[in-house]
Amino acid sequence: MGRTALLVTHTGRRRNTEHARAVAADLIEAGFEVRVVAEEAEDLDLEGMVPVSGTGAAEGAEIVFALGGDGTFLRAAELARPAGAPLLGINLGKVGFLAEAEIGDLDRAVRDVVERDYTVDERLTLDVRAEVDGGPVIESWALNEVSVEKGQRAQMLELMVDVDGRPLSRYGCDGVVCATPTGSTAYAFSAGGPVVWPEVQALLLVPISAHALFSRPLVTAPTSTFAITVDPYTTLAVLCCDGRRVYDLPPGARVSVQRGHLPVRIVRLRPRPFTDRLVAKFGLPVQGWRGNQR
């Protein structure tokens, strides 16, 4: 049975296109059928590639390559997740926290895939459902986070938050972030949430600029369910999933967030401690700002 890979990149950047073309050529030479997203096929322009489209683009693929930054990785995750295909991120962007390899590792990463020299981790996701009186039900998911935020800059949003079916607190705020451990270093981190090791099975709830006496971030069980109700007398809200899928929420809308029924499977080439990744990606001052005093 032939081997198949799906290639996802940001062809709007010339350097990305060149690297993606090189990866595709190496995989084709190794006997892979290389699929590319139809909208990117013309820019890549390499003989032997198979244009695909739709949510089934990764169906039957052995692996999905995401060449770019975290935005490209999240876009590739939308295709890899329903197919259960492992996802390998190669960072061609800035921070690239979700990526497994950097641009200098490109040739070696392809070689490891060809030789099947890699492992796969499963990352917890979130399923979200929003109900609006008299309107359609919204259903989506996220790898990093689901946020409910104010839709009008000048007005505070009033939200009621329940955890596991019990009322927790009413917040006057800019919004709340519900995150996974994978997403703890993204929006939730910027909002003041803790960094959670990706192996931890947990959910995070982080209020954004809450005008409240209790506005600490919370870490709950992975089985917990969050319910966020937009106050009927407050302003318009916005539901955002991974910064990619955005929906308007009128006053009175109710959003439920829980652990996703499908994980995202992430490729690990040479597993290293998460501490090392954290230090490298955030440029942490291991010696402190005063340096080594010994």
C-alpha positions as CSV (number, residue, x, y, z in Angstrom):
1,M,0.0,0.0,0.0
2,G,1.4,3.4,-1.0
3,R,2.4,6.1,1.5
4,T,0.6,9.4,1.5
5,A,1.4,12.8,3.0
6,L,-0.6,16.1,3.1
7,L,1.4,19.3,2.8
8,V,0.0,22.5,4.3
9,T,1.9,25.8,4.1
10,H,1.5,29.6,3.7
11,T,2.2,30.2,0.0
12,G,1.8,33.9,0.4
13,R,5.4,33.9,1.6
14,R,8.0,33.1,-1.0
15,R,10.4,31.4,1.4
16,N,7.7,29.1,2.6
17,T,6.8,28.1,-0.9
18,E,10.4,27.2,-1.7
19,H,10.8,25.1,1.4
20,A,7.4,23.3,0.9
21,R,8.4,22.5,-2.7
22,A,11.7,21.0,-1.5
23,V,9.9,18.9,1.1
24,A,7.3,17.7,-1.5
25,A,10.1,16.8,-4.0
26,D,11.9,14.7,-1.3
27,L,8.8,12.9,-0.3
28,I,7.8,12.1,-3.9
29,E,11.3,10.8,-4.6
30,A,10.9,8.5,-1.5
31,G,7.7,7.1,-3.0
32,F,5.0,9.2,-1.3
33,E,1.9,10.5,-2.8
34,V,2.0,14.2,-1.8
35,R,-1.3,16.0,-1.5
36,V,-1.5,19.7,-1.3
37,V,-4.4,22.0,-0.5
38,A,-6.0,22.9,-3.8
39,E,-5.7,26.7,-3.3
40,E,-1.9,26.3,-2.8
41,A,-1.2,23.9,-5.6
42,E,-0.7,26.5,-8.3
43,D,1.8,28.4,-6.2
44,L,3.8,25.2,-5.4
45,D,3.7,24.1,-9.0
46,L,5.5,20.8,-8.6
47,E,4.8,17.8,-10.9
48,G,3.4,14.8,-9.1
49,M,1.5,16.7,-6.4
50,V,-2.2,15.9,-5.9
51,P,-4.5,18.9,-5.2
52,V,-7.2,18.1,-2.6
53,S,-9.9,20.1,-0.9
54,G,-12.5,19.8,1.8
55,T,-12.5,18.4,5.3
56,G,-11.5,15.0,4.0
57,A,-8.1,16.2,2.6
58,A,-6.1,14.2,5.1
59,E,-8.3,11.1,5.0
60,G,-6.0,8.0,4.7
61,A,-2.8,10.2,5.0
62,E,0.1,8.8,6.9
63,I,1.2,12.2,8.1
64,V,0.4,15.9,7.7
65,F,3.1,18.5,7.3
66,A,2.5,22.0,8.5
67,L,5.2,24.4,7.2
68,G,4.9,27.9,8.6
69,G,4.0,29.4,12.0
70,D,1.4,28.5,14.6
71,G,-1.4,29.8,12.3
72,T,-0.4,27.3,9.6
73,F,-0.2,24.6,12.2
74,L,-3.7,25.4,13.5
75,R,-5.1,25.4,9.9
76,A,-3.4,22.0,9.3
77,A,-4.9,20.7,12.5
78,E,-8.4,21.3,11.1
79,L,-7.6,18.8,8.4
80,A,-5.6,16.3,10.4
81,R,-7.9,16.0,13.4
82,P,-11.0,14.4,11.7
83,A,-8.8,12.0,9.8
84,G,-6.7,11.0,12.9
85,A,-3.6,11.8,11.0
86,P,-0.4,12.7,12.9
87,L,0.6,16.3,12.4
88,L,4.2,17.5,12.1
89,G,4.9,21.2,12.5
90,I,8.1,22.7,10.9
91,N,8.5,26.3,12.0
92,L,9.1,28.8,9.3
93,G,7.5,31.7,11.3
94,K,8.5,33.5,14.4
95,V,7.9,31.7,17.7
96,G,6.3,28.6,16.3
97,F,5.5,27.1,19.7
98,L,3.5,24.3,18.3
99,A,6.2,23.2,15.8
100,E,8.4,20.2,16.4
101,A,11.2,21.2,14.1
102,E,12.9,24.4,13.0
103,I,13.9,25.3,9.4
104,G,17.5,24.0,10.0
105,D,16.0,20.6,10.8
106,L,14.1,20.4,7.5
107,D,16.1,17.7,5.7
108,R,16.5,15.6,8.9
109,A,12.7,15.8,9.7
110,V,11.8,14.5,6.2
111,R,14.3,11.7,6.5
112,D,12.9,10.7,9.9
113,V,9.4,10.6,8.4
114,V,10.5,8.5,5.5
115,E,12.2,6.1,7.9
116,R,9.2,6.2,10.2
117,D,11.5,7.3,13.0
118,Y,9.1,9.3,15.1
119,T,6.5,9.0,17.9
120,V,3.0,10.5,18.2
121,D,1.5,12.4,21.2
122,E,-2.2,13.0,21.6
123,R,-3.2,16.5,22.6
124,L,-6.4,17.3,24.4
125,T,-8.9,19.5,22.5
126,L,-12.0,21.4,23.3
127,D,-15.5,21.0,21.9
128,V,-17.8,24.1,22.1
129,R,-21.5,24.6,21.6
130,A,-23.3,27.9,21.6
131,E,-27.0,28.3,21.9
132,V,-28.8,31.4,20.9
133,D,-32.6,31.9,21.6
134,G,-34.4,31.9,18.3
135,G,-31.1,31.3,16.4
136,P,-29.0,28.5,15.1
137,V,-26.8,26.3,17.3
138,I,-23.1,26.9,16.8
139,E,-20.8,23.9,17.2
140,S,-17.0,24.1,16.8
141,W,-13.7,22.9,18.5
142,A,-10.3,24.2,19.4
143,L,-6.8,22.9,20.0
144,N,-5.5,26.0,21.9
145,E,-8.5,27.9,23.3
146,V,-12.1,29.1,23.1
147,S,-12.7,32.7,24.0
148,V,-15.9,34.7,24.6
149,E,-15.0,38.4,24.3
150,K,-16.7,41.7,24.1
151,G,-17.8,42.7,20.6
152,Q,-17.7,46.5,21.2
153,R,-14.5,48.0,22.4
154,A,-16.0,50.8,24.5
155,Q,-18.3,48.6,26.6
156,M,-17.6,46.0,29.3
157,L,-19.1,42.5,28.8
158,E,-21.1,40.9,31.6
159,L,-20.7,37.1,31.8
160,M,-21.9,34.4,34.2
161,V,-19.6,31.4,34.4
162,D,-20.7,28.0,35.7
163,V,-18.3,25.1,36.3
164,D,-19.7,21.5,36.3
165,G,-23.2,22.8,36.4
166,R,-22.7,25.1,39.4
167,P,-22.5,28.9,39.4
168,L,-18.9,30.1,39.9
169,S,-18.9,33.9,39.4
170,R,-20.3,36.8,37.4
171,Y,-17.6,38.8,35.7
172,G,-17.7,42.3,34.3
173,C,-14.8,41.9,31.9
174,D,-13.3,41.9,28.4
175,G,-14.0,38.2,28.2
176,V,-12.9,34.8,29.3
177,V,-10.5,32.2,27.8
178,C,-11.1,28.5,28.1
179,A,-7.8,26.8,27.2
180,T,-6.1,23.4,26.9
181,P,-2.6,22.7,28.3
182,T,-1.4,23.0,24.7
183,G,-3.0,26.5,24.5
184,S,-1.7,27.6,27.9
185,T,1.3,29.3,26.3
186,A,-0.9,31.2,23.8
187,Y,-3.8,33.6,24.5
188,A,-4.4,32.2,28.0
189,F,-0.7,33.0,28.9
190,S,-1.1,36.6,27.6
191,A,-4.2,37.0,29.7
192,G,-2.3,36.0,32.9
193,G,-2.9,32.2,32.9
194,P,-0.4,29.6,34.1
195,V,1.9,27.6,31.8
196,V,0.7,24.0,32.0
197,W,2.8,21.1,30.8
198,P,1.1,19.5,27.7
199,E,1.1,16.0,29.3
200,V,-1.2,17.3,32.1
201,Q,-4.9,16.4,31.6
202,A,-6.7,19.6,32.6
203,L,-8.8,22.5,31.4
204,L,-8.0,26.2,32.0
205,L,-10.4,29.2,32.6
206,V,-8.8,32.6,32.5
207,P,-10.8,35.9,32.9
208,I,-9.6,38.8,30.7
209,S,-9.3,42.1,32.4
210,A,-12.1,41.3,34.9
211,H,-13.4,44.1,37.1
212,A,-13.9,41.7,40.1
213,L,-12.4,40.8,43.5
214,F,-11.9,37.2,42.3
215,S,-10.4,37.0,38.8
216,R,-7.7,34.4,39.2
217,P,-7.2,31.8,36.5
218,L,-8.5,28.3,37.3
219,V,-7.2,24.9,36.4
220,T,-10.0,22.2,36.5
221,A,-10.3,18.5,35.9
222,P,-10.3,17.4,32.2
223,T,-13.9,16.1,32.8
224,S,-15.1,19.6,33.8
225,T,-17.6,21.6,31.7
226,F,-17.7,25.3,31.5
227,A,-20.9,27.2,30.8
228,I,-20.6,30.9,29.9
229,T,-23.8,32.9,29.6
230,V,-23.8,36.4,28.0
231,D,-25.9,38.6,30.2
232,P,-29.2,39.4,28.5
233,Y,-28.7,43.2,29.2
234,T,-25.0,43.4,28.2
235,T,-23.4,44.2,24.9
236,L,-22.7,42.0,21.8
237,A,-20.1,39.2,22.4
238,V,-17.9,37.2,20.0
239,L,-17.0,33.5,20.2
240,C,-13.6,32.7,18.9
241,C,-12.0,29.3,18.4
242,D,-8.2,29.2,18.0
243,G,-8.3,32.7,16.5
244,R,-9.7,31.1,13.3
245,R,-13.4,30.5,13.6
246,V,-15.3,33.5,14.8
247,Y,-19.1,33.8,15.6
248,D,-21.3,36.7,16.8
249,L,-23.1,36.1,20.1
250,P,-26.1,38.3,21.0
251,P,-27.0,39.0,24.6
252,G,-28.5,35.9,26.3
253,A,-26.4,33.4,24.4
254,R,-25.0,30.4,26.3
255,V,-21.7,28.8,25.5
256,S,-20.7,25.3,26.7
257,V,-17.1,24.1,26.6
258,Q,-15.8,20.7,27.4
259,R,-13.0,18.2,26.5
260,G,-13.1,17.4,22.8
261,H,-14.2,14.0,21.6
262,L,-11.2,13.9,19.2
263,P,-7.6,14.7,20.1
264,V,-5.0,16.2,17.8
265,R,-2.2,13.8,17.2
266,I,1.2,15.6,17.1
267,V,4.4,14.1,15.8
268,R,7.5,14.0,18.0
269,L,10.8,13.5,16.2
270,R,13.2,13.6,19.1
271,P,11.3,14.2,22.3
272,R,12.9,16.7,24.7
273,P,11.8,18.1,28.1
274,F,9.1,20.7,27.8
275,T,11.3,22.9,30.0
276,D,13.8,23.2,27.2
277,R,11.1,24.1,24.7
278,L,9.8,26.7,27.0
279,V,13.2,28.3,27.6
280,A,14.0,28.3,23.9
281,K,10.7,29.6,22.5
282,F,10.3,32.3,25.2
283,G,14.0,33.2,25.4
284,L,13.8,32.8,29.2
285,P,16.8,34.2,31.2
286,V,18.0,30.9,32.7
287,Q,20.8,32.8,34.6
288,G,18.4,35.6,35.7
289,W,18.7,39.2,34.6
290,R,21.8,39.7,36.9
291,G,23.6,36.8,35.4
292,N,25.5,34.1,37.3
293,Q,26.7,35.5,40.6
294,R,29.1,32.6,41.4
